């Protein structure tokens, strides 16, 4: 029998979904919903930063979002406006949660979009280009 080892070291069914919230990677206190993110983009009330890899961004992304891959985010932090809320997004919400946690500690009004772009598309929100898709990571 195969087993999955979670980030916290728990062993379990490899086909069971991982709850990143349960293992302490995603903090619900830092999350905003897909609907809140879509509203912020429409209203221009927050900056949205996609922290995925370049190939993921090219496959499909949210209109109005800005791309800064996670590994370059620290070096480009000064390009993120401290005076406006920032919502980070990724494929499933794990990388964006890490970004939001780091930016919160640095004094930003930072958030992570719950569910990532998988959640975005599941709720019927569009991607660019129009034939875009959420690439695997």
C-alpha positions as CSV (number, residue, x, y, z in Angstrom):
1,X,0.0,0.0,0.0
2,X,1.2,3.5,-0.9
3,X,1.1,6.2,1.7
4,X,1.3,10.0,1.7
5,X,3.5,11.8,4.1
6,X,2.0,15.2,4.8
7,X,4.2,18.3,5.4
8,X,3.6,17.8,9.1
9,X,4.9,14.2,8.9
10,X,1.5,12.4,9.1
11,X,1.1,9.3,7.1
12,X,-2.2,8.7,5.3
13,X,-4.1,7.6,2.2
14,X,-2.2,9.0,-0.9
15,X,-5.5,9.6,-2.7
16,X,-7.1,11.6,0.1
17,X,-7.0,15.4,-0.4
18,X,-4.5,17.2,1.7
19,X,-5.9,19.9,3.9
20,X,-3.2,22.5,4.0
21,X,-5.2,24.4,6.7
22,X,-5.2,21.3,8.9
23,X,-1.4,21.0,8.7
24,X,-0.8,24.7,9.4
25,X,0.4,25.9,6.0
26,X,-2.7,28.0,5.1
27,X,-4.0,30.4,7.7
28,X,-7.7,31.2,7.2
29,X,-7.2,34.5,9.0
30,X,-5.2,35.6,6.0
31,X,-7.6,34.5,3.3
32,X,-10.0,36.4,1.1
33,X,-12.5,34.6,-1.1
34,X,-12.6,34.4,-4.9
35,X,-15.6,36.8,-4.9
36,X,-13.7,39.3,-2.7
37,X,-10.7,39.1,-5.1
38,X,-12.9,39.6,-8.2
39,X,-14.6,42.6,-6.5
40,X,-11.2,44.1,-5.6
41,X,-10.0,43.8,-9.2
42,X,-13.2,45.3,-10.6
43,X,-13.0,48.2,-8.1
44,X,-9.3,48.6,-8.1
45,X,-9.4,48.5,-4.3
46,X,-6.4,46.1,-4.0
47,X,-3.4,45.0,-5.9
48,X,-3.4,41.4,-7.0
49,X,-0.1,39.6,-7.4
50,X,0.2,36.1,-8.9
51,X,3.2,34.3,-7.4
52,X,3.2,31.3,-9.7
53,X,6.0,30.1,-12.0
54,X,6.3,31.8,-15.5
55,X,4.9,28.7,-17.3
56,X,1.9,28.7,-15.0
57,X,1.3,32.5,-15.6
58,X,1.5,32.0,-19.4
59,X,-1.0,29.1,-19.3
60,X,-3.6,31.3,-17.8
61,X,-3.9,34.2,-15.3
62,X,-6.4,36.6,-13.8
63,X,-7.0,39.8,-15.8
64,X,-5.6,42.7,-13.9
65,X,-3.2,40.7,-11.8
66,X,0.5,41.3,-11.8
67,X,3.1,38.5,-12.0
68,X,6.0,38.3,-9.6
69,X,7.0,34.7,-9.1
70,X,7.5,33.6,-5.4
71,X,11.3,33.2,-5.6
72,X,11.7,36.8,-6.9
73,X,9.1,38.3,-4.5
74,X,11.6,39.3,-1.8
75,X,13.8,41.1,-4.2
76,X,10.8,42.9,-5.8
77,X,8.9,43.7,-2.6
78,X,9.5,47.4,-2.9
79,X,7.5,47.4,-6.1
80,X,4.4,46.4,-4.1
81,X,2.6,49.5,-2.9
82,X,2.5,49.5,1.0
83,X,-0.4,52.0,1.0
84,X,-2.8,49.6,-0.7
85,X,-4.0,46.1,0.3
86,X,-2.3,43.3,-1.7
87,X,-3.9,39.9,-2.5
88,X,-1.6,37.1,-3.5
89,X,-2.7,34.2,-5.6
90,X,-1.2,31.0,-6.9
91,X,-2.6,27.6,-8.1
92,X,-4.1,26.3,-4.9
93,X,-3.4,28.8,-2.2
94,X,-0.3,27.5,-0.5
95,X,2.4,29.7,-2.1
96,X,0.1,32.8,-1.9
97,X,-0.4,32.0,1.8
98,X,3.4,32.0,2.3
99,X,3.7,35.4,0.5
100,X,0.8,36.9,2.5
101,X,2.4,35.7,5.8
102,X,5.8,37.2,4.9
103,X,4.3,40.5,3.7
104,X,2.1,40.8,6.8
105,X,5.2,40.4,9.0
106,X,6.7,43.2,7.0
107,X,3.8,45.5,7.7
108,X,1.7,45.2,4.5
109,X,-2.1,44.7,4.5
110,X,-1.6,41.3,2.8
111,X,-4.0,38.5,1.9
112,X,-4.1,35.2,0.2
113,X,-6.9,34.2,-2.2
114,X,-8.5,31.1,-0.8
115,X,-8.4,28.1,-3.2
116,X,-6.0,29.8,-5.7
117,X,-6.7,29.8,-9.4
118,X,-8.2,26.4,-9.1
119,X,-10.9,28.0,-6.9
120,X,-11.1,31.0,-9.3
121,X,-11.9,28.8,-12.3
122,X,-14.2,26.5,-10.3
123,X,-16.3,29.6,-9.5
124,X,-16.6,30.4,-13.2
125,X,-14.2,33.3,-13.2
126,X,-12.4,33.9,-16.5
127,X,-8.7,33.6,-17.3
128,X,-6.5,35.3,-19.8
129,X,-6.0,34.3,-22.5
130,X,-9.6,33.3,-23.2
131,X,-8.5,29.7,-23.8
132,X,-6.2,29.8,-20.7
133,X,-6.1,27.0,-18.1
134,X,-4.6,26.4,-14.7
135,X,-1.3,24.7,-15.2
136,X,-0.1,22.0,-12.8
137,X,2.8,22.9,-10.5
